[in-house]
Amino acid sequence: MKIVILTHSDCDGICAGAIALARFPHAQVFFTKPASFVRDLDECVADKIIICDIAFNHRDKEELMHIIREKPSKMFYFDHHPLDFKVKEFLKERMVLEHNLEMSASELIYRYYQKELPDERVWIAIYGAIGDYCAETQFVKDVEKDWDIRALYFEVSTLVMGIKTPHFEHYDKKREIVRELSKGKNPSDVYGLVMEAKQAVNKEFELYEIVKNRAEKRGNIGIVSDLEGFGFRGPAALFAATVTNSVLGMSIYDRTNHLDITVRTRNYKVDLNLLLSETAAAVGGNGGGHPEAGGARIPMGKLDDFLDEVNKKLDEIKK
């Protein structure tokens, strides 16, 4: 039986993928992302497909459902991103769907396969949960009581920071991490990852000073554009909000034929998933993510219109 694991390449996605690989050691691991998920799923040929930590663009939902309807593979979907009600009901009919907005994908897949895994693989689930800001579930709190939380957070920091550097940003290196974690290793056991994590920490402190000098305020939004170090988009967006004392921060990159925008909020009353899906669609793009962290992809030349749409929404929230 051919088994393929399709997962995200961030901390939660890597950990969820590692848990899947621990359960199915002979599976192939591939990384995908929202912008390419539909295409990657369409091209995937396997008897069983395990999908972890992948959102998809709202405008792709009809194509996604068509692909799933036609694909003979048995599919499993472990995810915690907001889902359209129609799509969620469709997925529940067509595959095993484990979906919960409050849990990390790592926790969801670990709990599903828990009885078929060594007890110590729970560490991977905890790393993914902490790394994706999903550590407030009762499951995570209960597990943390049994281990030295400082050691757990050291391993999480090693993974989160280490994969930001050029050395580990490539999928082959991230596959190496998935393999090692699936065998019971910790992130700090992966050769070179601790050193890369330290370099990333240094770079993040330097990044703050750069953003402080380059960020601009546009209404309720702090923006910074085309910074060196594409892997530091989240911190750059947050720093842009911080240094401009804005509700939102955006880190914007010119990707030749579109703008790639990472967004963070300092006001958790703002649901970024909803905000970005609506405002990006209004200018011919797409967006979404989590309530407190998201992103958008919009056409070139539409930045001013996009910022205007976002500011209008934020002004409405203030009222």
Phi, psi and omega in degrees: 000128178270125180241132178238134175254119176253117185218165178282160186259013176269187184302311182295318180295318178297315181292318178297318178297323179293322177294318177298319180290327176297324179283323181233080188300340182263007180288158173264141182248127176230146179258144177217179181209166185307319184293334184243003186300313183299315179296315182296320179293320180299322183276350183282123179243113182197159175286324180226133178237125179249118184253128184231129167059041181238118168276173174216158183291135184305322184289348180268002191296322181292319178294320179299313181295324178296315180298314181295322180297324184270342186277130182280350184297147169279128187238148177231134185230117179244111187204159181226017175274153179303139181237135171303136184303316181299316181293318181299316178296322178296314181298321180298331180279334190255347186201176170279116181244119172246104187226128179204121183295338186269350184244152172288159175297326180297317177294318181300313183285327177296314181296329180290319183256010189309316184291345182253013182235153172299146183305323186291346178292351176298334178302319181298319179298321180291320178301315180295320181294313180296318183294338181251020178059039179237041187264010183263005178286157180296325179301312181294317180299320180293318180293321181299334179293337185266357185224164176285107186299332179293322177293319179299314182290330174298315181294320178298313180298321178301316181288310183300314183281322184297324182281359177279341186276157182305327184297322184252009180281342181283145185298326180298321179290323178290327174297324177299318178296315178303315181298316182294317178296322181296336180272358180102005177282162174258161178308321182291348176278343181286123187304125175088349187289323180296315180297319178295323179297318178298318178297323179294321177298315178301317182294325181292322175295321177294323181300320180303316180295322179294313180297321180303325181273340188246345184292146177238151179256127178235090183069242180269009190236134170261130183233148173218141189237143169049050174284150174290138180099074184297337181285355183250032184294318181299305177302321180298318179295316179296316179297324179298322176290319184296309188287340178258003182052052183248161178292315180242155171233143180229135172249118191246132179233134175279114182251038177077297182248004176200169175256131178257118188237124174257136187231138173228151179239150174257358179238105186285003170283343178273121177270101185295326180301310180293314182301311185286326178296322181284314185287324178292319179298327182295338180246017176087017180244201176214153182197171179157205181133223177259165178303326184253356181209126182206191181199170180212154173234118184232157180296153174301145178084000183250011185298312182300317179297319179296314179298322178297317180296317180295315180298322177299315180297318181294323177296323178293322179295324181294331186290000000 
